[in-house]
Amino acid sequence: MSKFKVFISSVQAEFAQERQRIYDYIRGDELMSQYFDPFIFERIASQDANPKQLYLEEAAQSQVYMLLLGQQYGNAHLDKPSPTEQEYQAAAEGNAYRIAYIKDLDGIARDEREELFFRKVQSELSYRTFANPSVLISLVKQSLITFLKYKGIIHDQTLDEQVRSDASMDVIDAEKVREFIRKARSKRAFPLPEDTEPEKLLRHLRMFRDEKPTNAALLLFAKDPQYFFPTAIVKCAWFLTNEVVKPIEDYKTFEGDVLDQITQATSWTMSKLSLRYGVRDLSPQNETEFEIPRSVIFETIVNAVAHRDYNSTGSVQVSVFPNRIVVRNPGTLPVELTKADLMKEHGSYPHNPYLAEAVFQAGFIDKYGTGITENIRKMQEAHLLAPDIDLSAEFVTTIWRNVATSSANDATSGNNIATSEGNVATSPANVATSPANVATSSSNVATSSSNVATEPLTENKRIIDSIVAPKVKAKMSPAQLRECIIEACIVEHSVEELASLLQKAPKHLSNRYIPDLVAEGILLPTKPRHSPGQSYFTNPKYRNNQ
């Protein structure tokens, strides 16, 4: 069997030591050297060949492409990408398995073009961050082992199909089994009757091996799942500001089986959101509508619980802030998918396939591979910004709250009690902050799909414009105009789009306002300076400080 070629790419001057360490590790490790052949540019620089053409050919022919990103962009003309970015593109065109490692710069700013390249990578790949070479080598090892499993060279059971020596059928709760069958029969026409014996159900679900229940069975049906998986819990926290600071207004930890955790965490989260009462025109009871569709919260928590890494000592966390809801789980993206794939209908590659199938049978998942695109559509229908996904360390989903909500909707009570029909009732903590506090990222720029009504970027821009437009006046002070620009650029806008929205001449904005805001670090360009099709977005650091 021929070895897989690993192309190690980065700005050579910045990562010379890291490149050499990865190269030496792969060549020196007994397992890695058996399957991988590493390549770094330094090894061919002195050969009688066109170095530039050679490294692009090597990148295109590699099976595994490793990218290191840091502060520097590398040598490049204004109209051409750096050698590193060219390698990245060549590897993509060659269908290499691409992996990105991002150096933690501890607050040091990246070069302008490096920042743009980073955001491009961020929107296309999952990536991991490292602070020192030792952590980097550990991440490289994990990535290569995952690749070997993906190729079927290393055969390893998923955690949910493994068994534990200290587990037996005595730990299985017969009532949980019956409740699961009731749900599955109602939602999926499940074939087994409600009085089915627990062992027979587990065998049917392929959750019984070596005469023992599997880990999936323990997570679903054990009397005390946390005895076997202490961190298989959902932690929920409600903050009164947009930062993680004490005091925490409300904190809950939900234990039990995974289905109970999903249900309870969803209900807790919904209790912190604004609630609107409709009119009594079709029913004697008022219809209610939350500021964020319940299905979006439910689907996000389902994904976090069902697809998390149960080998990790971390837990699923749900944090409710005035301007957003953040759901994070200790998991990673399957190697078969990129971040861009998540924004369109895609195949299903669950980390815990047996657990995920049971969650589907219970009716908690409607269709594989459509959860995120369905969430985008639901948010668009509610005139809300598309969710943001960050894969830098864990799987983090940010759901933005209603940017149109203002303090005028404050309720007199701390609970979700409506003061009158058609009004939104919230406590002061539940009122979304101004649009200046709502962030989006390049991950919202997704390819269109039949499952999504419009591109998230287009819809997000329409939403923001509808909020800014009423503030535009014929005569505006420089301060008012600046604030409108900053608010509009929550979603990226070109100068022409800003001019149309703000009813000003493009040159007036590009000569007087945009350069100052860019120089102050408030606005960030999406492309190198003087590039055609330039647009700008508000710096997330600035937004978070407002």
N, C-alpha and C positions, 0 to 999 in steps of 0.2 A: 504493500500500500504506500503510495506517495504521500509525503507530508503536506500539510496545509501551510501555505505561505502567509506569514503574518507581516504586514507592512506597518511600520511604526512611524507615524507622521507628527511633525511639530515644527515650530521655529527652532532651528538647530542650535543657535546661540543660547536661547533661553533654557532649553531642556536637554542640553548635551549629556549631563550626568544621568538624568532619568531615562533617556533613550538607551544609553549604554547599559544601565541596570536591568531594564526590561529585556534587552537583547541577551545579556549574560544569564539572566534568570531562566529564560526559555531554553537556551542551549545547555544550561547546566542541570536543570531539573530532570529527574529520571522519567517522569510521566510526560512532561511537556515536550522534551526533546524527542520523544518517541513519535509524536504526532505533528509537531509544528516546526517550521523553518523560518526564523525571524529575519527581517530585512531592515537595515537602516542605511540611509544615504551615505554615511561616512565610509561604508565598506566598499563603495564603488567610485568614490570621488576621483581617485587617481587613475582609473582605467581609461584606455583610449576609446572613448565613446562620448556621445553628446549627453552630458549628465542630466540636463533638463528633460530630454526626451526619454532617457532611460528610466528616471524615477517615475515619470507618468505611466510608462508601460508597466513597470513593476506594480504600481498602485492598481492599475486596471486589471492586472492578472492575479492579484492577491485574493485569497479566500477570506481572510480576516484583516480588517483595517482598523488600526488603533490610532486615535487622534488625541493629542495632548494640547489643551488650550490654556493660555495664561494671560500675560499682560501684552505681549508684543504680537503684532500682526505679521511682521516679516517684510522683506523687500518686495515692493510692487509698484508699478506705475499707477497713476491715477485711474486709468481706464482698464487696468488688468488686475485680476486677483493675485494674491500672493502664491508662491509655490505650494504652501500648505493647503490653501483653499483649492488650488488646482488638483492636488492629490486627492482631496476629499471628493471632488466632483468625479474624477477618474474612477475612484473606487466605487462610487454610486453607480456609474454607468456600467461597470463590470459586475454589478450585483454582489459585491463583497458584503460580508457580515460586518457592519460598522459599529464600533464602540467608541464612545467619547469619555475622556477623563478631564475634568475641569479643575485647575489649581485654585485653591482658596487663597485669594490675594489679600485677605484681611483688610479690606477697605481701600486698597490701592486701585486706582482707576485703570481700566484697560485702554489701550490705544483705540481711537475712534473706530477704525475699520475692524479691529479685533472684536470690539463690542458688537458690531453689526454681524460679523461672522459667527460669534457666539450665539446671538439670537436666532440666526439661521439654523445652526446646529440644534439649538434648544427646541425649535419648532418641528424638527425632523426626527430626532433620535432621543432615546432616553440616555441619561448620562450620570456619572458619579463624580463626586468631588473628593479631592485629596489634599492634605495639608503637608505631607512629606513623602519622600520616596518609599518608605516602608509601607505606608498605607496604600500607595499606588501599586506596589508589587502584589499586595494582598488582593486588591481589586482586579488586577490583571489575572491572577490565578482563578478567582471566582468566574470571571468572564470566559476564560478558556475552557474551564470545566463545564460551564453551561453550554458552550458551543459543542463540546464533545457529546453531551447528553442530547442536544438537539439533533446532531448527526446520527444518533443511535450507536455511537461507539462505546460510550459508557452507559450501561443500563442500570437505572436506579429507580426504585419505587418512589412515587410521590408520597409526601408525608401522610396524606389522608388515606392511603391504602395500606400503610404500615400498621403493625400490631405492636402492643406493649405486653411485656411479660406479666405485669401486675394487673392486667384487665381481664375480666371474664363476663359472662352473661349476667352475673349477679349484680353488676353495676348498672345495668340497663333498666330504665324506668318504663314499665309496661304502659303507663298512662300516656307518656310522651309518644310512644309508638302508636297508640290508638289515635291520638290527636293528629299526628302526622298523616295517618291513613285517611282520616276524615277530610283533612285539607286537600290531600292529593286526589281523592275520589271526587271532591267537589270541583277542583280546578282543572284536573288533567284526566279525568275518567280513569283513575288508577285502578288496576284490575283486582287487587287483593281486598278482601272484605275487612271490615273494621275489627273483627275478632281474631285476626291473624296473629299467630304467636310471634313474639319479637324475633326469635332466631330465624324464622321463615322470612320475615320482612328483610332482615339484614342480608340473608342469602340472596333474596330477590334484587336488592340494591347493590349486591357485590361488596358488602361491608362486613363479611364474615370470612376470615382466613385463618388457617391453622387452628380451627376450633375456637377462635377468639374474635371479638368485635374489633374492627379497625378503628383507626383514629377518627375517621369521618363519623363512624357510629357513636363514638364517645362525645364528639362535639355536638352531635344532634340529639342523642338519646340518653346520655349518662345521667344518673341522679345528681352527680356533682362534677360537671365537666372541668371545673377549675382545679379539681384535685389532680387531674392529669395535665392540664394546660393552664397554669396559674395566670398567665398574661393574656389568655383568650377572653378578653373583656372589652367593653366599650366605655371609654372615659369621656364624659361630657362636661363642658365648662361654659359659663355665660359671663362675658366681660362687658363692662359698662363703657369702655373706651375701645379704640381700634388697635390697641396694643395689648400684649400679654403682660398685664401688670395686676398686682393685688390692690384691693381685695377682689376676689372672684365672687360675683353676685350669687351664683348658684353652681353647685358641682355635684355630679352624680356619677357613680360607677355601676354599670349594668353587667351582671353576671348571668349564669344559667346557660342554657343551650343557645346555639347561634340564632335560631329563629326568634326566640324570646328577646335576645339582645337587639336584633334588628327592629322588632316591633316597639320595644320600650325606648330605644334611642331615638327612633323616628318621632314617637309621640312627645318625648321630652323636647326635642328640637322644635317641633311645630308649636309647642306651648310658648315659645319665646318669640314667635313671629307676630306680625300685625295681622289683625283679622277684620275683614270687611263684611257687613251684613247687607244682603240684598233686600229688595222690596217684596211685599207679600202679594204678588200678582197671580201666581199660579198655585200657591200653596198657603195654608194658614201659618206655616212655619217659615221663618226667614231663611233664605239660602245664604251660606257663608262661603267666603273665598279668602284664602291666605295670600299674603303678599308674594310668596314663592309657592308654586304648585307642590302639593304634598308628594306627588309622584317623583319629582326631582330629588327631594330630600331622601325619600325612601330608596330610590334606585341607587343613589350615591352611597348610602350606608350599606345597602345590600352588597354592592361591589366591594366595598372596603372589607366587610366581614367575610364574604365568600372567597375572595381572591387574595387575601393577605398571606404573608409568609408565616405559617404557624411554627416554624423553627426559630423565629425571632423572639427575643424577650420583650419586644415592644408591643404596644397595644394599639387598637384603633382609637383615634381621638376625634371628637367633634367639638369644635370651638365656635361659639356664636358671638359675633361682634356686632356693633351697631351698623356697620356697612357691609358685612360679609359673613358667610358661614364656611369654615374650613374643616374638611374631613381628610384626615391623613391615616394611612395604614402602612405597616412595615412590609411593603411588597415592592416588586419591580415589574416592569413591562416584559411580557414574554418575548423571547428572541425573535419570534415570527412576526412581530408587529413593531412599527415605528410610532412615534407620537402623532405624526400626520395621519396614520391609519385610523387612529382612534376617532378622528373627526369625521369619518365616513363609515358606512356600513362595512364591517370587516368580519373575518372568520373568528371563531372562538377558540382560545387556547388557555383554558383555565389552569392556574397553578394547582388547584385542588379539584380535579375533575369529578370525583365521586361525591364530594360535598356539594359542588355546584349543581350536579344533576339532581340531588335531593332537594336543594333549594328551589330549583326549577319545578320539580314535581309538586312542591308545596304551594306553588303559585306565586312565589316571591320574585321570580324572573319570568318575563313574558316571552322574550325571544333572545337567543344568543347573538352577541356581536352588535346589538343595536342600542344598548343602554345609554351611551354618551350622546349619540346622534339624536336619540329621542329626548334626552334632557335639553339639548340645544334647541330643538323644535319647541318643546314646552316653554322654555324661557322666552323664546321669540314671541310665542303666542301671548305670553304675559307681559310683553314689551320690556323684558329685562335683558341684561347683558349675558352673553354666552358664558358658561362656566370656564374657568381657567384650570389647566393641569400642569403641575410641576413634578418632574421626575428626577430632580437633582440628587436626592438621597432616599426619599420614600416616595410613595404614590400619594400626591397631595392634590385634592380637588378644592377649588375655591368657587363658591356660589355667591354671586354679588346680589345684594339686597336692592330693593326698589330705589333707584336713584332719584325718582321723582317725588318721593315722600319728603315732606318738610315738617318742621316743628309745629306747623299749624294744625297738624293732626294729632298732637299730644292728647292723650286721654287723661281723665282725672283719676283713674284707678291704675294700680300697678299691674292689673291683670288684663287679659284680652277681652274686655267688655265694651261693647259698642255703645256710644252715647246716643246715636240716632241712626235710623236706617240710611244706608248709603255712605256713611262716614267710616273712615278707618280709625279704629281705636287701638292705641298702643300706649304703653308706658313710655316715659322719656327715653329709657334705655333702648326701647325697641324701635325708636324713630331712626330711620336711616339718615346718615349725615349727608352733607351736601355732595353734589357730584364730584367736587374736587377730591373727595376722599375715595372715590371708586376707581380701582385700577383695572386695566386690562393688559394683556401681553401678547406677544407675537404668536402664542399658541392659539389665539382666537382666529388667526388667519388660516383657515382651513380650506381644503378643496371642497367644492360643492358636491352634494350628494342628493340622490333622489329622496333620501330620508330627511333632508333639511330644507326648509322652505326657501331660505336664501343663505348666502355665505354669512357666517357669524359676524365678520367684519362689517359687511354692508348693513346688516340689521342693527348692529351695535351703533354704527355711525348715525343711522336714522333716529335711533332712540335718543342719543346724546344731542343731536341737532334739534330735536323737538323740545328739549329742555332749555337749550341755550337761546333758541329763536325768540321767545317772549321777552328776553332781557335786552335784546338789540334795539337801540333807539337811533334816531337820526343824528342826535348829538350825544356823544359819549365822551367822558373824560378819558385821558390815557390810562388811568388806573382801571376804569371799568372795561375798557377794551382789552387790556392785558388779561383781566380775570376771565373774560369771555373766551379769549384764545386758549388760556390754560384749561378752562373747563371743556371746551370743544375737543381739545387734543387728548382728553382721556382716551379717546379712540383716534388713531392717527388720521391726520388731515393734510392735504396739500395746501399750498398757499392759495391756489385758485378756489379750492373748496371753502377755505376760511373766508376769503374775500366775498364769496357768494352768500355765505351764512351771515356774515357781519355787515354786509352791504358797504364794503369799503373797496377801494382800488387795490389790486394785488401788489403794485409797487409800493403803496403806502404801508402795507404790512411787511413786505419783504425788505424794505429799506429802513424802516424805523423800529418795528416791534420784534420781528422774528430773530434778527441777529442778537439783540439784547437778551432775549429770553434764552437763546442757545448759549450765549456767553455766560449767563448766570447759572447754567446747568438746569434750568427749569424745563426747557424743551430739549428733546433729543431727536436728531435726524434719523431717518430710517435707512439712508444711503450715504455714501461718502459725499463730501461737499461738492457742489457744482454738478452733481449727477442729475441726468434727466429723470423726471418722475419723482422728485424728492417730496417727502412728506415728513411730518413731525408728530411726536407724541409727548405727553407730559411725563416727566421723570417720575417713576414710582416712588423714589425716595422723597421727592418734594410732596407728592400727594399724601404719603403716609404721615408726614409731619404737620399736615394741616388740621 
